[in-house]
Amino acid sequence: MVRPPLTPEERLRGEHLGLLLREARAGRSIAEVAAAAGMSAETLRKIETGRIATPAFFTIAALADVLGVSLDHLAVRTTPAVPT
């Protein structure tokens, strides 16, 4: 199954999510956080750099838990505003 290409908005949202996670990680190493969240350091690196722009919900939930960030915070900060 071939995935359709991401839209520019999806790529930007993925990059912004990565930035938020990188900021929340602060001084902790990628390897430490990835291990605590049950994933490889390479997967976390790809998420933080936006190369995985649409990670699975449970992946983000695990990272949010390890980093002490609420899913609500991540959702609000990565959801584009709806024009009125």
URWO-V141469 format. One record per residue. N is the residue number from 1. RES is the residue in one letter. OMEGA is omega as a letter, one per 20 degrees, with the letter a starting at -180 (* if undefined). Layout:
BEGIN
n = {N,N}
res = {RES,RES}
omega = {OMEGA,OMEGA}
END
This chain:
BEGIN
n = {1,2,3,4,5,6,7,8,9,10,11,12,13,14,15,16,17,18,19,20,21,22,23,24,25,26,27,28,29,30,31,32,33,34,35,36,37,38,39,40,41,42,43,44,45,46,47,48,49,50,51,52,53,54,55,56,57,58,59,60,61,62,63,64,65,66,67,68,69,70,71,72,73,74,75,76,77,78,79,80,81,82,83,84}
res = {M,V,R,P,P,L,T,P,E,E,R,L,R,G,E,H,L,G,L,L,L,R,E,A,R,A,G,R,S,I,A,E,V,A,A,A,A,G,M,S,A,E,T,L,R,K,I,E,T,G,R,I,A,T,P,A,F,F,T,I,A,A,L,A,D,V,L,G,V,S,L,D,H,L,A,V,R,T,T,P,A,V,P,T}
omega = {a,r,r,r,r,r,r,r,r,r,r,r,r,r,r,r,r,r,r,r,r,r,a,r,r,a,a,a,r,a,a,a,a,r,r,a,r,r,r,r,r,r,r,r,r,r,a,a,r,r,r,a,a,r,a,a,a,r,r,r,r,r,r,r,a,a,a,r,r,r,r,r,r,a,a,a,a,a,r,r,r,a,r,*}
END
